[in-house]
Amino acid sequence: MSLPPGPYTGASRPGGGGLSARTADIGVAAAVTLLVVVWTVLTMRYESEPLNRTVIGWALIAVGCGALYFRRRAPVVTLAVCVVYYPLSVYDGPLMVTFALALYTAAAEGRFTAAVALAVVTLIAVGFGEARQHDGNRQIDDMSLFMLAGWLVSLVAVGRAQWTRAAYLREVEQRALAAEREQEARAEQSATEERLRIARELHDVLGHSVSLINVQSGAALHRLSKKPEPAAALAAAEEALEAVKATSKEALRELRSTLGALRGPDESAPTSPASGLDRLDELVARARATGIDVRLRSEGERRPLPPPVDLAAYRIVQESLTNVTRHARATGAVVTVDYTDGRAVRVRVDDDGEGAPEGSPPGSGIRGMAERARAFGGELTARNTAQGFGVSARLPIDAEPQTEGSERTE
């Protein structure tokens, strides 16, 4: 009778530590062999039997003890050896220990049905053999038979408890590994979202500032190409350089603030304040330096906003003005901040430019602004108007940014 492989049959024991299964089996077989040999030798001092029986008995002991190494796959071998050994030998050594260990191992390996079957077969075989004996020739009385049944039940029960404990430990280990993998996945997702946020901030900062510098430089070169008087040329160049200086200074400040998240724990944090709607005057002034008449208008009572919402509103206005200076060919624009809605802030940027071609897909700047608004549960619209092009965004004040699962398509 050979049993299917159990959960721990192989080179390693549960838990991944300690002795391997093969080393443990060799150790158990050696220890039991020593016990049986010493016990049998001591018994031979008080009992005697024919030489041929003694030789067969020692051969059975060798087979039974050696079978302990294979008890995980074929525990029935130890039972067969005991069935032959005890009726044959008069020494009655502790060879039954080999079958007890094999029965316990079968239950501890998760082969509960096979272990119960072996125990029942053993009990029936012993009871049937004793029932055929005459009263004076019985080797096991009724009380000993009852105790044998108790020992067999105990071995199977203890083995089953060991299997249950090992299964529980495996489940705990698997849960710990799953929790560790989930934690690593969350950390990786958070890092990815942070990289996307920084990339978006850099896109907005550099896109706006470089566009303004390009427009300001282009306007200055255009005026100088008309070869004005030296005094006028110097004034135009000085005005353009001042605008470029202011724009580049603001860009550096924005970069330092944005990249501050990448600083190490021992590095000092940036001291410049974060961008918000309170800095719209500077933003409008830089846009006005490109030659576009940009006006700022506020509706409702101004109130403080949560920093993430304040920054998002500022970035939307910044990107809108960038598009106005680069693509609209406008002469004027109006930036409106509306606080009249108690639960949200609205920002609008309307220009008198040419507008977008009909049917054209939104550009990356508009997609980025829409993503910012959606991250706070808000909404953004960008479409042609009767005067030119308009961008309008509504940002809830009490919303938290929902960055999970968001993607930015550039």
C-alpha positions in Angstrom: 0.0 0.0 0.0 1.7 3.2 -1.2 0.2 6.6 -0.4 0.2 9.7 -2.6 2.8 12.4 -1.8 1.8 14.7 1.1 2.3 18.4 1.4 5.8 18.1 3.0 7.2 15.1 1.1 10.4 16.4 -0.4 13.7 18.1 0.4 12.5 20.7 2.9 10.4 20.9 6.0 7.5 23.4 6.4 8.5 26.9 7.3 11.7 26.8 5.1 14.1 26.3 8.1 15.7 23.5 10.1 16.6 20.1 8.8 15.5 18.8 5.5 12.9 16.1 5.3 15.5 13.5 4.2 17.9 14.4 7.0 15.1 14.2 9.5 14.0 10.8 8.2 17.5 9.4 8.5 17.9 10.7 12.0 14.5 9.2 13.1 15.4 5.9 11.5 18.8 5.8 13.2 17.4 6.7 16.7 14.6 4.1 16.5 17.0 1.5 15.2 19.3 2.1 18.2 16.3 1.9 20.6 15.0 -1.4 19.1 18.4 -3.0 18.9 19.4 -2.2 22.5 16.0 -3.3 23.8 16.1 -6.6 21.9 19.6 -7.4 23.0 18.7 -6.8 26.6 15.6 -9.0 26.1 17.8 -11.9 24.7 19.4 -12.3 28.1 16.2 -13.6 29.5 14.6 -15.3 26.6 15.9 -17.8 24.0 14.7 -19.1 20.6 16.0 -21.1 17.7 18.8 -19.6 15.6 16.8 -19.5 12.4 14.0 -17.5 14.1 16.6 -15.1 15.6 18.1 -14.5 12.2 14.7 -13.9 10.6 13.8 -11.6 13.6 16.8 -9.4 13.1 16.2 -9.3 9.4 12.6 -8.1 10.1 14.0 -5.5 12.6 16.4 -4.2 9.9 13.5 -4.0 7.3 11.1 -2.3 9.8 13.6 0.3 11.0 14.9 1.0 7.5 11.3 1.4 6.3 11.0 4.5 8.6 13.0 6.4 5.9 10.1 5.7 3.5 7.3 6.0 6.0 5.9 9.1 4.3 5.2 7.2 1.1 4.6 3.6 2.3 3.8 3.5 6.0 2.1 0.1 5.5 5.5 -1.6 5.2 6.1 -1.1 9.0 2.7 -2.7 9.7 3.5 -5.7 7.5 6.8 -6.2 9.3 5.2 -6.1 12.7 2.5 -8.6 11.6 5.2 -11.1 10.8 7.7 -10.2 13.6 5.5 -10.5 16.7 4.0 -14.0 16.1 7.5 -15.3 15.1 9.8 -13.9 17.7 9.7 -14.5 21.4 11.6 -11.4 22.3 8.7 -9.0 21.7 11.0 -6.0 21.2 9.7 -2.4 20.7 9.4 -2.8 16.9 5.8 -1.5 17.2 7.4 1.9 17.5 8.1 1.9 13.8 4.4 1.4 12.9 3.4 4.1 15.5 5.7 6.6 13.9 4.5 5.7 10.4 0.9 6.0 11.5 1.5 9.4 13.1 3.4 10.6 10.0 0.6 9.6 7.7 -1.9 11.7 9.7 0.6 14.6 10.1 1.2 14.6 6.3 -2.6 15.2 5.7 -3.4 11.6 4.7 -6.1 11.4 7.4 -8.3 8.8 5.6 -5.3 6.5 5.0 -4.2 6.8 8.6 -7.6 5.9 9.9 -7.8 3.0 7.5 -4.4 1.7 8.7 -5.5 2.1 12.4 -8.7 0.2 11.8 -7.0 -2.6 9.8 -4.5 -3.0 12.6 -7.1 -3.1 15.3 -9.2 -5.6 13.4 -6.3 -7.8 12.5 -5.1 -7.9 16.1 -8.6 -8.6 17.5 -9.3 -11.3 14.9 -6.0 -13.0 15.6 -6.6 -13.0 19.4 -10.2 -14.2 18.9 -8.9 -17.3 17.1 -6.6 -18.2 20.1 -7.7 -20.3 22.9 -8.2 -18.6 26.2 -4.9 -19.8 27.6 -2.9 -18.9 24.5 -3.9 -15.2 24.1 -1.1 -12.7 24.0 -3.4 -9.6 24.5 -6.3 -9.5 26.9 -9.4 -7.4 26.4 -8.0 -4.5 28.5 -4.8 -4.4 26.4 -6.8 -4.5 23.2 -8.9 -1.5 24.4 -5.7 0.4 25.3 -4.3 -0.4 21.9 -7.3 1.1 20.3 -6.8 4.2 22.4 -3.2 4.5 21.4 -4.1 4.2 17.7 -6.8 6.8 18.0 -4.4 9.1 19.9 -1.7 8.8 17.3 -4.1 9.6 14.5 -5.6 12.6 16.5 -2.2 14.0 17.3 -1.0 13.7 13.7 -4.2 15.4 12.6 -3.6 18.2 15.0 -0.1 18.6 13.8 -1.3 18.8 10.2 -3.9 21.4 11.2 -1.3 23.5 12.9 1.1 23.3 9.9 -1.8 24.3 7.6 -2.5 27.3 9.8 1.1 28.3 9.7 1.2 28.0 6.0 -1.9 30.2 5.7 -0.4 32.8 8.0 2.8 32.8 6.0 0.9 33.2 2.7 -1.1 36.1 4.2 2.1 37.8 5.3 3.6 37.4 1.9 0.5 38.7 0.2 0.4 41.7 2.6 4.0 42.4 1.8 3.4 42.2 -1.9 0.4 44.5 -1.6 2.4 47.0 0.4 5.2 46.9 -2.2 2.6 47.4 -5.0 1.0 50.4 -3.1 4.4 51.9 -2.6 5.3 51.5 -6.3 1.9 53.0 -7.3 2.4 55.9 -5.0 5.9 56.5 -6.4 4.4 56.4 -10.0 1.7 58.8 -9.1 4.2 61.2 -7.5 6.4 61.0 -10.6 3.4 61.8 -12.8 2.5 64.7 -10.5 6.0 66.1 -10.7 6.1 65.6 -14.5 2.8 67.5 -14.8 4.1 70.3 -12.6 7.3 70.6 -14.7 5.3 70.6 -17.9 3.2 73.4 -16.7 6.0 75.5 -15.3 8.4 75.1 -18.2 5.7 75.2 -20.8 4.4 78.5 -19.5 7.7 80.2 -18.7 9.5 79.1 -21.9 6.6 80.1 -24.0 6.5 83.6 -22.4 10.2 84.0 -22.9 9.9 82.9 -26.5 7.0 85.4 -27.2 8.8 88.2 -25.4 12.0 87.7 -27.2 10.2 87.3 -30.5 8.3 90.6 -29.9 11.5 92.4 -29.1 13.3 91.1 -32.2 10.3 92.1 -34.3 10.4 95.7 -33.0 14.2 95.8 -33.5 13.9 94.4 -37.0 12.1 97.7 -37.9 15.4 99.5 -37.1 14.0 102.2 -34.7 16.0 105.0 -33.3 18.8 103.9 -31.0 17.0 105.2 -27.9 13.8 103.4 -28.8 15.7 100.2 -29.7 17.5 100.3 -26.4 14.3 100.8 -24.5 12.7 97.9 -26.4 15.6 95.6 -25.7 15.7 96.7 -22.0 11.9 96.0 -21.7 12.3 92.6 -23.3 15.2 91.7 -21.1 13.4 92.8 -18.0 10.4 90.6 -19.0 12.7 87.6 -19.7 14.5 88.1 -16.4 11.2 88.2 -14.5 9.8 85.2 -16.3 13.0 83.1 -15.8 13.2 84.1 -12.1 9.6 82.9 -11.6 10.4 79.7 -13.5 13.4 79.0 -11.3 11.2 79.6 -8.2 8.6 77.2 -9.5 11.2 74.6 -10.3 12.7 74.8 -6.8 9.3 74.5 -5.2 8.2 71.5 -7.5 11.5 69.6 -7.2 11.5 70.1 -3.4 9.7 66.8 -3.1 12.8 65.0 -4.4 15.1 66.4 -1.7 16.6 64.0 0.8 15.5 64.0 4.5 18.7 65.9 5.5 18.3 68.6 2.9 16.6 71.9 3.6 13.2 72.5 2.1 12.6 75.4 -0.3 11.6 78.6 1.4 9.6 80.1 -1.5 5.8 80.0 -1.1 3.8 77.6 -3.1 1.9 79.0 -6.1 -1.7 79.9 -5.7 -4.4 82.4 -6.8 -2.8 85.1 -4.7 0.0 85.1 -7.2 -2.2 85.7 -10.2 -1.2 89.4 -10.4 2.4 88.3 -11.1 1.2 85.7 -13.7 -1.0 88.3 -15.4 1.8 90.8 -15.5 4.2 88.4 -17.2 1.6 87.5 -19.7 0.9 91.2 -20.3 4.6 91.8 -21.0 4.2 89.7 -24.2 2.0 92.5 -25.6 -1.4 91.0 -24.8 -3.9 93.1 -22.8 -4.6 90.7 -19.9 -7.0 91.8 -17.2 -7.8 90.1 -13.9 -11.3 90.2 -12.4 -12.6 88.7 -9.2 -16.3 87.9 -8.4 -17.6 87.2 -4.9 -15.8 87.5 -1.6 -12.3 86.2 -1.7 -11.5 83.4 0.8 -8.6 81.0 1.5 -8.6 77.7 -0.4 -7.1 74.4 0.4 -3.5 74.4 -0.9 -4.1 71.6 -3.5 -7.2 73.3 -4.9 -5.4 76.7 -4.8 -2.4 75.2 -6.8 -4.7 73.4 -9.3 -6.6 76.6 -10.0 -3.4 78.6 -10.5 -2.0 75.9 -12.9 -5.2 76.0 -14.9 -5.0 79.7 -15.4 -1.2 79.5 -16.1 -1.7 76.8 -18.8 -4.6 78.8 -20.3 -2.5 82.0 -20.5 0.3 79.9 -22.1 -2.1 78.8 -24.8 -3.2 82.3 -25.3 0.3 83.7 -25.8 1.4 80.8 -28.0 -1.6 79.9 -30.2 -4.5 82.3 -29.9 -3.1 85.3 -31.8 -5.2 87.4 -29.4 -4.8 91.0 -28.4 -6.6 90.7 -25.1 -7.7 88.2 -22.5 -9.7 88.3 -19.3 -9.0 86.1 -16.2 -12.0 85.7 -13.9 -11.9 84.1 -10.4 -15.5 83.4 -9.2 -16.0 82.8 -5.4 -19.8 83.2 -5.5 -20.4 79.4 -5.3 -19.9 78.5 -1.6 -18.8 74.9 -2.4 -16.4 75.6 -5.3 -14.2 78.1 -6.9 -14.5 78.8 -10.6 -11.7 80.2 -12.9 -12.3 81.4 -16.5 -9.9 82.6 -19.1 -11.5 84.2 -22.2 -9.5 85.7 -25.1 -10.4 87.5 -28.4 -8.2 85.3 -30.6 -8.9 83.1 -33.5 -10.1 80.1 -31.5 -9.5 76.4 -32.3 -10.2 74.8 -35.7 -13.6 73.1 -35.7 -13.3 69.3 -35.1 -9.7 69.4 -33.9 -8.9 67.2 -30.9 -7.9 69.0 -27.7 -4.1 69.4 -27.1 -2.0 68.1 -24.3 -2.4 71.3 -22.3 -6.2 71.2 -22.3 -6.1 67.5 -21.4 -3.8 68.2 -18.5 -6.1 71.0 -17.3 -9.1 68.7 -17.5 -7.2 66.0 -15.6 -6.4 68.4 -12.8 -10.1 69.4 -12.5 -11.3 65.8 -12.5 -8.7 64.9 -9.8 -10.7 67.1 -7.4 -14.1 66.0 -8.6 -14.5 69.1 -10.7 -15.0 69.8 -14.4 -13.4 71.8 -17.2 -14.7 73.1 -20.5 -12.7 74.5 -23.3 -14.4 75.7 -26.5 -14.7 78.5 -29.0 -16.8 81.5 -28.0 -18.3 84.4 -29.9 -15.2 86.5 -29.2 -12.5 83.9 -29.4 -11.7 80.9 -27.1 -12.7 80.3 -23.5 -11.6 77.9 -20.7 -13.8 77.5 -17.6 -13.1 75.2 -14.7 -15.0 74.5 -11.5 -13.1 73.0 -8.5 -14.9 71.9 -5.3 -13.3 73.4 -2.3 -13.7 70.5 0.1 -12.5 67.8 -2.3 -9.4 65.7 -1.9 -7.2 65.0 -4.9 -8.1 61.6 -6.4 -4.9 60.7 -8.2 -5.2 56.9 -8.0 -5.5 55.3 -11.4 -5.2 58.6 -13.2 -3.1 58.9 -16.3 -1.8 61.8 -18.2 -1.8 61.6 -21.9 0.7 64.0 -23.5 
